[in-house]
Amino acid sequence: MSSISRFYHSLLARLFTRMPGRSRGQRGASALEYIVLAAALIIIIGGLATNDTVSTALEGAFENLFSDAAAGGG
């Protein structure tokens, strides 16, 4: 596991050192934006997963999808 971690860190170091000079100052801001976006998506998906109405609709959609696929295939 440590070899994978070392490889990952060396890859990131190579990628970030080869970026143009102007974007180096934006690297932290971009990373923060991606973290905020990921957190927002996790919160939204978590909220939808715990909502009974949405869960029931998704389960029904997937049940219909698989039954339609089985009927069409055969």
PyMOL commands that set and color helices and strands:
alter all, ss='L'
color gray80, all
select helices_A, chain A and resi 2-17+21-24+27-50+52-72
alter helices_A, ss='H'
color red, helices_A
deselect
rebuild
show_as cartoon
